[in-house]
Amino acid sequence: MMFSQETRDIIYNGLWKQNPGIIQLLGLCPLLAISSNVVNALSLGLATTLVMAVASGSVAVIRNIIPHEIRIPAFVLIIAALVTVVELAMHAWMHALYIVLGVFIPLITTNCIVLARVEAFASKRSTAHSMLDATAMGLGLTGVLVALGGMREIVGKGTLFSGIDLALGPMAKGWVIP
């Protein structure tokens, strides 16, 4: 399957050239605070990616309806609603992980990565490109979080994937690498 040059550029920018964790230095609060192991880093990264993708798609759809003067509060409201859905879903289906991630789930609302991508890209581009950009940026951030979480876990605990059962259930308990 061939992608257009614009699509390839969006993916490359999100994963590497404009990586929010490495290049733009956005989202350092979760990067430093919750990435003490791979599971926490991966979980928060994927939650952020999901919120970014859906928020960007939503904003791209309604970008011409929102008055310019109230666009930022409207974007924050959309992001907050999506974060609430993610938080409630984690509380219902991944309660142990929800407890571990704690306040960092609601902080996705104020994470400048999400708002920056919605404002800079999704408010000006098509829905498909906006969702692709947000997904690539989110996966780029998730990669940075997982790399840092892996290094911190190996140095701190001498293991890898400690607590994987919190995200994937009891069947994954044996996946920890000592």
LUMVEX-237919 format. One record per atom (N, C-alpha, C): z, y, x; residue number from 1; atom name. Coordinates in steps of 0.2 Angstrom, whole numbers. Layout:
BEGIN
+-------+-------+-------+-----+----+
!     z !     y !     x !   i ! at !
+-------+-------+-------+-----+----+
!     Z !     Y !     X ! NUM ! CA !
...
+-------+-------+-------+-----+----+
END
This chain:
BEGIN
+-------+-------+-------+-----+----+
!     z !     y !     x !   i ! at !
+-------+-------+-------+-----+----+
!     0 !    -6 !     4 !   1 !  N !
!     0 !     0 !     0 !   1 ! CA !
!     0 !     6 !     4 !   1 !  C !
!    -5 !    11 !     3 !   2 !  N !
!    -5 !    17 !     7 !   2 ! CA !
!    -2 !    22 !     4 !   2 !  C !
!     2 !    26 !     8 !   3 !  N !
!     5 !    32 !     5 !   3 ! CA !
!     1 !    38 !     8 !   3 !  C !
!     2 !    44 !     4 !   4 !  N !
!    -1 !    50 !     6 !   4 ! CA !
!     2 !    53 !    12 !   4 !  C !
!    -1 !    57 !    16 !   5 !  N !
!     3 !    60 !    21 !   5 ! CA !
!     9 !    64 !    19 !   5 !  C !
!     8 !    67 !    13 !   6 !  N !
!    14 !    71 !    11 !   6 ! CA !
!    20 !    66 !     9 !   6 !  C !
!    19 !    60 !     6 !   7 !  N !
!    24 !    55 !     5 !   7 ! CA !
!    27 !    53 !    12 !   7 !  C !
!    23 !    51 !    16 !   8 !  N !
!    25 !    49 !    23 !   8 ! CA !
!    30 !    54 !    26 !   8 !  C !
!    28 !    61 !    26 !   9 !  N !
!    31 !    66 !    29 !   9 ! CA !
!    38 !    67 !    25 !   9 !  C !
!    38 !    66 !    19 !  10 !  N !
!    45 !    67 !    15 !  10 ! CA !
!    50 !    61 !    17 !  10 !  C !
!    47 !    55 !    18 !  11 !  N !
!    51 !    50 !    20 !  11 ! CA !
!    54 !    51 !    27 !  11 !  C !
!    49 !    52 !    32 !  12 !  N !
!    51 !    54 !    39 !  12 ! CA !
!    56 !    59 !    40 !  12 !  C !
!    55 !    65 !    36 !  13 !  N !
!    60 !    70 !    36 !  13 ! CA !
!    67 !    68 !    34 !  13 !  C !
!    67 !    64 !    29 !  14 !  N !
!    74 !    62 !    26 !  14 ! CA !
!    77 !    57 !    30 !  14 !  C !
!    73 !    53 !    33 !  15 !  N !
!    77 !    48 !    37 !  15 ! CA !
!    78 !    50 !    44 !  15 !  C !
!    74 !    55 !    47 !  16 !  N !
!    75 !    56 !    54 !  16 ! CA !
!    74 !    64 !    56 !  16 !  C !
!    68 !    67 !    54 !  17 !  N !
!    67 !    74 !    57 !  17 ! CA !
!    72 !    79 !    54 !  17 !  C !
!    74 !    78 !    48 !  18 !  N !
!    79 !    83 !    44 !  18 ! CA !
!    85 !    79 !    42 !  18 !  C !
!    87 !    74 !    45 !  19 !  N !
!    92 !    70 !    43 !  19 ! CA !
!    98 !    74 !    42 !  19 !  C !
!   101 !    74 !    36 !  20 !  N !
!   107 !    78 !    34 !  20 ! CA !
!   113 !    77 !    39 !  20 !  C !
!   114 !    71 !    41 !  21 !  N !
!   120 !    70 !    45 !  21 ! CA !
!   119 !    72 !    52 !  21 !  C !
!   113 !    71 !    55 !  22 !  N !
!   112 !    72 !    62 !  22 ! CA !
!   110 !    79 !    64 !  22 !  C !
!   104 !    81 !    60 !  23 !  N !
!   101 !    87 !    62 !  23 ! CA !
!   104 !    93 !    58 !  23 !  C !
!   105 !    92 !    51 !  24 !  N !
!   107 !    98 !    48 !  24 ! CA !
!   115 !    99 !    48 !  24 !  C !
!   118 !    94 !    50 !  25 !  N !
!   125 !    94 !    51 !  25 ! CA !
!   129 !    96 !    44 !  25 !  C !
!   126 !    93 !    38 !  26 !  N !
!   129 !    94 !    32 !  26 ! CA !
!   133 !    88 !    30 !  26 !  C !
!   137 !    89 !    26 !  27 !  N !
!   141 !    83 !    23 !  27 ! CA !
!   146 !    80 !    29 !  27 !  C !
!   149 !    84 !    33 !  28 !  N !
!   153 !    82 !    38 !  28 ! CA !
!   160 !    79 !    36 !  28 !  C !
!   162 !    82 !    30 !  29 !  N !
!   168 !    79 !    27 !  29 ! CA !
!   168 !    72 !    26 !  29 !  C !
!   163 !    69 !    22 !  30 !  N !
!   163 !    62 !    22 !  30 ! CA !
!   162 !    58 !    28 !  30 !  C !
!   157 !    61 !    32 !  31 !  N !
!   155 !    58 !    38 !  31 ! CA !
!   161 !    57 !    43 !  31 !  C !
!   166 !    61 !    43 !  32 !  N !
!   171 !    61 !    48 !  32 ! CA !
!   177 !    57 !    44 !  32 !  C !
!   178 !    58 !    38 !  33 !  N !
!   184 !    56 !    35 !  33 ! CA !
!   184 !    49 !    32 !  33 !  C !
!   179 !    47 !    29 !  34 !  N !
!   179 !    41 !    25 !  34 ! CA !
!   175 !    35 !    29 !  34 !  C !
!   172 !    37 !    35 !  35 !  N !
!   168 !    32 !    38 !  35 ! CA !
!   172 !    28 !    43 !  35 !  C !
!   178 !    26 !    41 !  36 !  N !
!   182 !    22 !    46 !  36 ! CA !
!   180 !    15 !    47 !  36 !  C !
!   176 !    13 !    42 !  37 !  N !
!   173 !     6 !    42 !  37 ! CA !
!   166 !     6 !    39 !  37 !  C !
!   162 !     1 !    40 !  38 !  N !
!   156 !     0 !    37 !  38 ! CA !
!   156 !     0 !    29 !  38 !  C !
!   160 !    -3 !    26 !  39 !  N !
!   160 !    -4 !    19 !  39 ! CA !
!   161 !     3 !    16 !  39 !  C !
!   166 !     7 !    18 !  40 !  N !
!   168 !    13 !    15 !  40 ! CA !
!   162 !    18 !    16 !  40 !  C !
!   159 !    18 !    22 !  41 !  N !
!   153 !    22 !    24 !  41 ! CA !
!   147 !    20 !    20 !  41 !  C !
!   146 !    14 !    19 !  42 !  N !
!   140 !    12 !    15 !  42 ! CA !
!   141 !    13 !     8 !  42 !  C !
!   147 !    12 !     5 !  43 !  N !
!   148 !    13 !    -2 !  43 ! CA !
!   148 !    21 !    -4 !  43 !  C !
!   151 !    25 !     0 !  44 !  N !
!   150 !    32 !    -1 !  44 ! CA !
!   143 !    35 !     0 !  44 !  C !
!   140 !    32 !     5 !  45 !  N !
!   133 !    34 !     6 !  45 ! CA !
!   128 !    32 !     1 !  45 !  C !
!   129 !    26 !    -2 !  46 !  N !
!   125 !    24 !    -8 !  46 ! CA !
!   126 !    28 !   -14 !  46 !  C !
!   133 !    29 !   -15 !  47 !  N !
!   135 !    33 !   -21 !  47 ! CA !
!   131 !    40 !   -20 !  47 !  C !
!   132 !    43 !   -14 !  48 !  N !
!   129 !    50 !   -13 !  48 ! CA !
!   121 !    50 !   -14 !  48 !  C !
!   118 !    44 !   -12 !  49 !  N !
!   111 !    44 !   -13 !  49 ! CA !
!   109 !    43 !   -20 !  49 !  C !
!   112 !    39 !   -24 !  50 !  N !
!   111 !    38 !   -31 !  50 ! CA !
!   112 !    45 !   -34 !  50 !  C !
!   117 !    49 !   -33 !  51 !  N !
!   118 !    55 !   -36 !  51 ! CA !
!   113 !    60 !   -34 !  51 !  C !
!   111 !    60 !   -28 !  52 !  N !
!   105 !    65 !   -26 !  52 ! CA !
!    99 !    63 !   -29 !  52 !  C !
!    97 !    57 !   -29 !  53 !  N !
!    91 !    55 !   -32 !  53 ! CA !
!    90 !    57 !   -40 !  53 !  C !
!    95 !    55 !   -43 !  54 !  N !
!    95 !    56 !   -51 !  54 ! CA !
!    96 !    64 !   -52 !  54 !  C !
!   100 !    67 !   -48 !  55 !  N !
!   101 !    75 !   -49 !  55 ! CA !
!    94 !    78 !   -47 !  55 !  C !
!    91 !    76 !   -42 !  56 !  N !
!    84 !    79 !   -40 !  56 ! CA !
!    79 !    78 !   -45 !  56 !  C !
!    79 !    72 !   -48 !  57 !  N !
!    74 !    70 !   -53 !  57 ! CA !
!    75 !    75 !   -59 !  57 !  C !
!    82 !    75 !   -61 !  58 !  N !
!    84 !    79 !   -67 !  58 ! CA !
!    82 !    87 !   -66 !  58 !  C !
!    83 !    89 !   -60 !  59 !  N !
!    82 !    96 !   -59 !  59 ! CA !
!    74 !    98 !   -59 !  59 !  C !
!    71 !    93 !   -56 !  60 !  N !
!    63 !    94 !   -56 !  60 ! CA !
!    60 !    94 !   -63 !  60 !  C !
!    63 !    90 !   -67 !  61 !  N !
!    61 !    90 !   -74 !  61 ! CA !
!    62 !    96 !   -78 !  61 !  C !
!    68 !    99 !   -77 !  62 !  N !
!    70 !   105 !   -80 !  62 ! CA !
!    70 !   111 !   -76 !  62 !  C !
!    67 !   111 !   -71 !  63 !  N !
!    67 !   117 !   -66 !  63 ! CA !
!    64 !   123 !   -69 !  63 !  C !
!    59 !   123 !   -74 !  64 !  N !
!    56 !   128 !   -77 !  64 ! CA !
!    59 !   131 !   -83 !  64 !  C !
!    64 !   127 !   -85 !  65 !  N !
!    68 !   129 !   -91 !  65 ! CA !
!    74 !   133 !   -89 !  65 !  C !
!    77 !   132 !   -83 !  66 !  N !
!    83 !   135 !   -81 !  66 ! CA !
!    82 !   142 !   -79 !  66 !  C !
!    85 !   147 !   -81 !  67 !  N !
!    84 !   154 !   -79 !  67 ! CA !
!    87 !   154 !   -72 !  67 !  C !
!    83 !   158 !   -68 !  68 !  N !
!    84 !   159 !   -61 !  68 ! CA !
!    92 !   161 !   -59 !  68 !  C !
!    94 !   165 !   -63 !  69 !  N !
!   101 !   168 !   -62 !  69 ! CA !
!   106 !   163 !   -63 !  69 !  C !
!   105 !   158 !   -67 !  70 !  N !
!   111 !   153 !   -67 !  70 ! CA !
!   109 !   146 !   -65 !  70 !  C !
!   104 !   146 !   -60 !  71 !  N !
!   102 !   139 !   -58 !  71 ! CA !
!   107 !   136 !   -54 !  71 !  C !
!   111 !   139 !   -49 !  72 !  N !
!   116 !   136 !   -45 !  72 ! CA !
!   121 !   133 !   -50 !  72 !  C !
!   124 !   136 !   -54 !  73 !  N !
!   129 !   133 !   -59 !  73 ! CA !
!   127 !   128 !   -63 !  73 !  C !
!   120 !   128 !   -65 !  74 !  N !
!   117 !   123 !   -69 !  74 ! CA !
!   116 !   117 !   -64 !  74 !  C !
!   114 !   118 !   -58 !  75 !  N !
!   113 !   112 !   -54 !  75 ! CA !
!   120 !   109 !   -52 !  75 !  C !
!   125 !   113 !   -51 !  76 !  N !
!   132 !   110 !   -50 !  76 ! CA !
!   134 !   106 !   -56 !  76 !  C !
!   133 !   108 !   -62 !  77 !  N !
!   135 !   105 !   -68 !  77 ! CA !
!   131 !    98 !   -69 !  77 !  C !
!   125 !    98 !   -67 !  78 !  N !
!   121 !    92 !   -67 !  78 ! CA !
!   124 !    87 !   -62 !  78 !  C !
!   125 !    89 !   -56 !  79 !  N !
!   128 !    85 !   -51 !  79 ! CA !
!   135 !    82 !   -53 !  79 !  C !
!   139 !    87 !   -55 !  80 !  N !
!   146 !    85 !   -57 !  80 ! CA !
!   146 !    79 !   -63 !  80 !  C !
!   141 !    80 !   -68 !  81 !  N !
!   140 !    75 !   -73 !  81 ! CA !
!   138 !    68 !   -70 !  81 !  C !
!   134 !    68 !   -65 !  82 !  N !
!   132 !    62 !   -62 !  82 ! CA !
!   137 !    59 !   -58 !  82 !  C !
!   141 !    63 !   -54 !  83 !  N !
!   146 !    60 !   -50 !  83 ! CA !
!   152 !    57 !   -55 !  83 !  C !
!   153 !    60 !   -60 !  84 !  N !
!   158 !    57 !   -65 !  84 ! CA !
!   155 !    51 !   -68 !  84 !  C !
!   149 !    50 !   -69 !  85 !  N !
!   146 !    43 !   -71 !  85 ! CA !
!   147 !    38 !   -65 !  85 !  C !
!   146 !    40 !   -59 !  86 !  N !
!   147 !    35 !   -54 !  86 ! CA !
!   154 !    34 !   -53 !  86 !  C !
!   158 !    39 !   -53 !  87 !  N !
!   165 !    38 !   -52 !  87 ! CA !
!   168 !    33 !   -58 !  87 !  C !
!   166 !    34 !   -64 !  88 !  N !
!   169 !    30 !   -69 !  88 ! CA !
!   166 !    23 !   -68 !  88 !  C !
!   160 !    22 !   -66 !  89 !  N !
!   157 !    15 !   -65 !  89 ! CA !
!   161 !    12 !   -59 !  89 !  C !
!   162 !    15 !   -54 !  90 !  N !
!   166 !    12 !   -49 !  90 ! CA !
!   173 !    10 !   -51 !  90 !  C !
!   176 !    15 !   -55 !  91 !  N !
!   183 !    13 !   -57 !  91 ! CA !
!   183 !     7 !   -62 !  91 !  C !
!   177 !     6 !   -66 !  92 !  N !
!   177 !     0 !   -70 !  92 ! CA !
!   175 !    -6 !   -67 !  92 !  C !
!   170 !    -6 !   -62 !  93 !  N !
!   168 !   -12 !   -59 !  93 ! CA !
!   169 !   -13 !   -52 !  93 !  C !
!   172 !    -9 !   -49 !  94 !  N !
!   173 !    -9 !   -42 !  94 ! CA !
!   180 !    -6 !   -40 !  94 !  C !
!   185 !    -8 !   -44 !  95 !  N !
!   191 !    -4 !   -44 !  95 ! CA !
!   195 !    -3 !   -37 !  95 !  C !
!   195 !    -9 !   -34 !  96 !  N !
!   198 !    -9 !   -27 !  96 ! CA !
!   194 !    -4 !   -22 !  96 !  C !
!   188 !    -4 !   -23 !  97 !  N !
!   184 !     1 !   -18 !  97 ! CA !
!   185 !     8 !   -21 !  97 !  C !
!   185 !     9 !   -27 !  98 !  N !
!   187 !    15 !   -30 !  98 ! CA !
!   193 !    18 !   -28 !  98 !  C !
!   198 !    14 !   -27 !  99 !  N !
!   205 !    16 !   -25 !  99 ! CA !
!   204 !    18 !   -17 !  99 !  C !
!   201 !    14 !   -13 ! 100 !  N !
!   200 !    16 !    -6 ! 100 ! CA !
!   196 !    22 !    -5 ! 100 !  C !
!   191 !    23 !    -9 ! 101 !  N !
!   187 !    29 !    -8 ! 101 ! CA !
!   190 !    36 !   -11 ! 101 !  C !
!   194 !    35 !   -16 ! 102 !  N !
!   199 !    40 !   -18 ! 102 ! CA !
!   195 !    46 !   -20 ! 102 !  C !
!   198 !    52 !   -17 ! 103 !  N !
!   195 !    59 !   -19 ! 103 ! CA !
!   188 !    60 !   -16 ! 103 !  C !
!   186 !    56 !   -11 ! 104 !  N !
!   179 !    57 !    -9 ! 104 ! CA !
!   173 !    56 !   -14 ! 104 !  C !
!   175 !    52 !   -19 ! 105 !  N !
!   169 !    51 !   -24 ! 105 ! CA !
!   168 !    58 !   -28 ! 105 !  C !
!   174 !    61 !   -31 ! 106 !  N !
!   173 !    67 !   -34 ! 106 ! CA !
!   170 !    73 !   -29 ! 106 !  C !
!   172 !    72 !   -23 ! 107 !  N !
!   169 !    77 !   -18 ! 107 ! CA !
!   162 !    77 !   -17 ! 107 !  C !
!   158 !    72 !   -19 ! 108 !  N !
!   151 !    72 !   -19 ! 108 ! CA !
!   148 !    78 !   -23 ! 108 !  C !
!   152 !    80 !   -28 ! 109 !  N !
!   150 !    86 !   -32 ! 109 ! CA !
!   149 !    92 !   -28 ! 109 !  C !
!   154 !    93 !   -23 ! 110 !  N !
!   153 !    99 !   -19 ! 110 ! CA !
!   150 !    98 !   -12 ! 110 !  C !
!   148 !    92 !   -11 ! 111 !  N !
!   145 !    91 !    -5 ! 111 ! CA !
!   138 !    95 !    -4 ! 111 !  C !
!   138 !    99 !     1 ! 112 !  N !
!   132 !   103 !     2 ! 112 ! CA !
!   125 !   100 !     3 ! 112 !  C !
!   126 !    93 !     5 ! 113 !  N !
!   119 !    90 !     5 ! 113 ! CA !
!   116 !    89 !    -1 ! 113 !  C !
!   120 !    87 !    -6 ! 114 !  N !
!   117 !    86 !   -13 ! 114 ! CA !
!   114 !    93 !   -16 ! 114 !  C !
!   118 !    98 !   -16 ! 115 !  N !
!   116 !   105 !   -18 ! 115 ! CA !
!   110 !   108 !   -14 ! 115 !  C !
!   111 !   107 !    -8 ! 116 !  N !
!   105 !   109 !    -3 ! 116 ! CA !
!    98 !   106 !    -5 ! 116 !  C !
!    98 !   100 !    -6 ! 117 !  N !
!    92 !    96 !    -8 ! 117 ! CA !
!    89 !    98 !   -15 ! 117 !  C !
!    94 !    99 !   -19 ! 118 !  N !
!    92 !   101 !   -26 ! 118 ! CA !
!    89 !   108 !   -26 ! 118 !  C !
!    93 !   112 !   -23 ! 119 !  N !
!    90 !   119 !   -22 ! 119 ! CA !
!    84 !   120 !   -18 ! 119 !  C !
!    84 !   117 !   -12 ! 120 !  N !
!    78 !   118 !    -8 ! 120 ! CA !
!    72 !   114 !   -10 ! 120 !  C !
!    73 !   109 !   -12 ! 121 !  N !
!    67 !   104 !   -14 ! 121 ! CA !
!    65 !   103 !   -21 ! 121 !  C !
!    70 !   100 !   -24 ! 122 !  N !
!    69 !    98 !   -31 ! 122 ! CA !
!    68 !   104 !   -36 ! 122 !  C !
!    70 !   110 !   -35 ! 123 !  N !
!    69 !   115 !   -39 ! 123 ! CA !
!    62 !   118 !   -39 ! 123 !  C !
!    58 !   116 !   -34 ! 124 !  N !
!    52 !   118 !   -32 ! 124 ! CA !
!    46 !   113 !   -32 ! 124 !  C !
!    48 !   107 !   -33 ! 125 !  N !
!    43 !   101 !   -32 ! 125 ! CA !
!    43 !    97 !   -38 ! 125 !  C !
!    38 !    92 !   -38 ! 126 !  N !
!    37 !    87 !   -43 ! 126 ! CA !
!    43 !    82 !   -44 ! 126 !  C !
!    44 !    79 !   -49 ! 127 !  N !
!    49 !    74 !   -50 ! 127 ! CA !
!    49 !    69 !   -45 ! 127 !  C !
!    43 !    66 !   -44 ! 128 !  N !
!    42 !    60 !   -40 ! 128 ! CA !
!    44 !    62 !   -33 ! 128 !  C !
!    41 !    67 !   -30 ! 129 !  N !
!    43 !    70 !   -24 ! 129 ! CA !
!    50 !    71 !   -23 ! 129 !  C !
!    53 !    75 !   -28 ! 130 !  N !
!    60 !    76 !   -27 ! 130 ! CA !
!    64 !    70 !   -27 ! 130 !  C !
!    63 !    65 !   -31 ! 131 !  N !
!    67 !    59 !   -31 ! 131 ! CA !
!    66 !    55 !   -24 ! 131 !  C !
!    60 !    55 !   -22 ! 132 !  N !
!    58 !    52 !   -15 ! 132 ! CA !
!    62 !    56 !    -9 ! 132 !  C !
!    62 !    63 !    -9 ! 133 !  N !
!    65 !    66 !    -4 ! 133 ! CA !
!    73 !    65 !    -5 ! 133 !  C !
!    76 !    65 !   -10 ! 134 !  N !
!    83 !    64 !   -11 ! 134 ! CA !
!    85 !    57 !    -9 ! 134 !  C !
!    81 !    52 !   -11 ! 135 !  N !
!    82 !    45 !    -8 ! 135 ! CA !
!    82 !    45 !    -1 ! 135 !  C !
!    76 !    48 !     2 ! 136 !  N !
!    76 !    47 !     9 ! 136 ! CA !
!    81 !    51 !    13 ! 136 !  C !
!    83 !    57 !    10 ! 137 !  N !
!    89 !    61 !    13 ! 137 ! CA !
!    95 !    57 !    13 ! 137 !  C !
!    96 !    54 !     7 ! 138 !  N !
!   102 !    50 !     6 ! 138 ! CA !
!   103 !    44 !    10 ! 138 !  C !
!    97 !    40 !    11 ! 139 !  N !
!    97 !    34 !    15 ! 139 ! CA !
!    98 !    36 !    22 ! 139 !  C !
!    95 !    42 !    24 ! 140 !  N !
!    96 !    45 !    31 ! 140 ! CA !
!   104 !    46 !    32 ! 140 !  C !
!   107 !    49 !    28 ! 141 !  N !
!   114 !    51 !    28 ! 141 ! CA !
!   118 !    44 !    28 ! 141 !  C !
!   116 !    39 !    24 ! 142 !  N !
!   120 !    33 !    24 ! 142 ! CA !
!   119 !    29 !    30 ! 142 !  C !
!   113 !    30 !    33 ! 143 !  N !
!   112 !    26 !    40 ! 143 ! CA !
!   117 !    29 !    45 ! 143 !  C !
!   118 !    36 !    45 ! 144 !  N !
!   122 !    39 !    50 ! 144 ! CA !
!   130 !    37 !    48 ! 144 !  C !
!   131 !    37 !    42 ! 145 !  N !
!   138 !    35 !    40 ! 145 ! CA !
!   140 !    28 !    42 ! 145 !  C !
!   135 !    23 !    41 ! 146 !  N !
!   136 !    16 !    43 ! 146 ! CA !
!   136 !    15 !    50 ! 146 !  C !
!   132 !    19 !    54 ! 147 !  N !
!   132 !    18 !    61 ! 147 ! CA !
!   139 !    21 !    64 ! 147 !  C !
!   141 !    27 !    61 ! 148 !  N !
!   148 !    29 !    63 ! 148 ! CA !
!   154 !    25 !    61 ! 148 !  C !
!   153 !    22 !    55 ! 149 !  N !
!   158 !    18 !    52 ! 149 ! CA !
!   159 !    11 !    56 ! 149 !  C !
!   153 !     9 !    58 ! 150 !  N !
!   153 !     2 !    62 ! 150 ! CA !
!   156 !     3 !    69 ! 150 !  C !
!   154 !     9 !    72 ! 151 !  N !
!   157 !    10 !    79 ! 151 ! CA !
!   165 !    11 !    78 ! 151 !  C !
!   167 !    15 !    73 ! 152 !  N !
!   174 !    16 !    72 ! 152 ! CA !
!   178 !    10 !    70 ! 152 !  C !
!   175 !     5 !    66 ! 153 !  N !
!   178 !    -1 !    64 ! 153 ! CA !
!   178 !    -6 !    70 ! 153 !  C !
!   173 !    -6 !    74 ! 154 !  N !
!   173 !   -11 !    80 ! 154 ! CA !
!   179 !    -8 !    85 ! 154 !  C !
!   179 !    -2 !    86 ! 155 !  N !
!   184 !     1 !    91 ! 155 ! CA !
!   191 !     0 !    88 ! 155 !  C !
!   192 !     2 !    82 ! 156 !  N !
!   198 !     2 !    79 ! 156 ! CA !
!   201 !    -4 !    77 ! 156 !  C !
!   197 !    -9 !    74 ! 157 !  N !
!   200 !   -15 !    72 ! 157 ! CA !
!   197 !   -21 !    75 ! 157 !  C !
!   192 !   -20 !    79 ! 158 !  N !
!   189 !   -26 !    82 ! 158 ! CA !
!   185 !   -30 !    77 ! 158 !  C !
!   183 !   -28 !    72 ! 159 !  N !
!   179 !   -32 !    67 ! 159 ! CA !
!   173 !   -28 !    64 ! 159 !  C !
!   169 !   -31 !    60 ! 160 !  N !
!   164 !   -28 !    57 ! 160 ! CA !
!   163 !   -30 !    50 ! 160 !  C !
!   162 !   -26 !    45 ! 161 !  N !
!   162 !   -28 !    38 ! 161 ! CA !
!   169 !   -30 !    35 ! 161 !  C !
!   174 !   -27 !    38 ! 162 !  N !
!   181 !   -28 !    35 ! 162 ! CA !
!   181 !   -25 !    28 ! 162 !  C !
!   183 !   -28 !    23 ! 163 !  N !
!   184 !   -26 !    17 ! 163 ! CA !
!   177 !   -26 !    13 ! 163 !  C !
!   173 !   -30 !    15 ! 164 !  N !
!   166 !   -31 !    11 ! 164 ! CA !
!   167 !   -34 !     4 ! 164 !  C !
!   173 !   -38 !     4 ! 165 !  N !
!   174 !   -40 !    -3 ! 165 ! CA !
!   176 !   -35 !    -8 ! 165 !  C !
!   178 !   -29 !    -6 ! 166 !  N !
!   179 !   -24 !   -11 ! 166 ! CA !
!   173 !   -21 !   -14 ! 166 !  C !
!   167 !   -22 !   -11 ! 167 !  N !
!   161 !   -19 !   -13 ! 167 ! CA !
!   157 !   -25 !   -17 ! 167 !  C !
!   158 !   -31 !   -14 ! 168 !  N !
!   153 !   -37 !   -16 ! 168 ! CA !
!   157 !   -42 !   -19 ! 168 !  C !
!   164 !   -42 !   -20 ! 169 !  N !
!   168 !   -47 !   -23 ! 169 ! CA !
!   170 !   -52 !   -18 ! 169 !  C !
!   174 !   -57 !   -21 ! 170 !  N !
!   177 !   -62 !   -17 ! 170 ! CA !
!   173 !   -67 !   -13 ! 170 !  C !
!   167 !   -67 !   -15 ! 171 !  N !
!   162 !   -72 !   -12 ! 171 ! CA !
!   160 !   -69 !    -5 ! 171 !  C !
!   161 !   -63 !    -4 ! 172 !  N !
!   159 !   -60 !     3 ! 172 ! CA !
!   165 !   -59 !     8 ! 172 !  C !
!   171 !   -62 !     6 ! 173 !  N !
!   176 !   -61 !    10 ! 173 ! CA !
!   175 !   -65 !    17 ! 173 !  C !
!   171 !   -70 !    17 ! 174 !  N !
!   170 !   -73 !    24 ! 174 ! CA !
!   164 !   -70 !    28 ! 174 !  C !
!   162 !   -64 !    26 ! 175 !  N !
!   156 !   -61 !    29 ! 175 ! CA !
!   159 !   -56 !    35 ! 175 !  C !
!   166 !   -56 !    35 ! 176 !  N !
!   168 !   -51 !    41 ! 176 ! CA !
!   167 !   -54 !    47 ! 176 !  C !
!   165 !   -50 !    52 ! 177 !  N !
!   163 !   -52 !    59 ! 177 ! CA !
!   169 !   -51 !    63 ! 177 !  C !
!   173 !   -56 !    66 ! 178 !  N !
!   179 !   -54 !    70 ! 178 ! CA !
!   177 !   -52 !    77 ! 178 !  C !
+-------+-------+-------+-----+----+
END
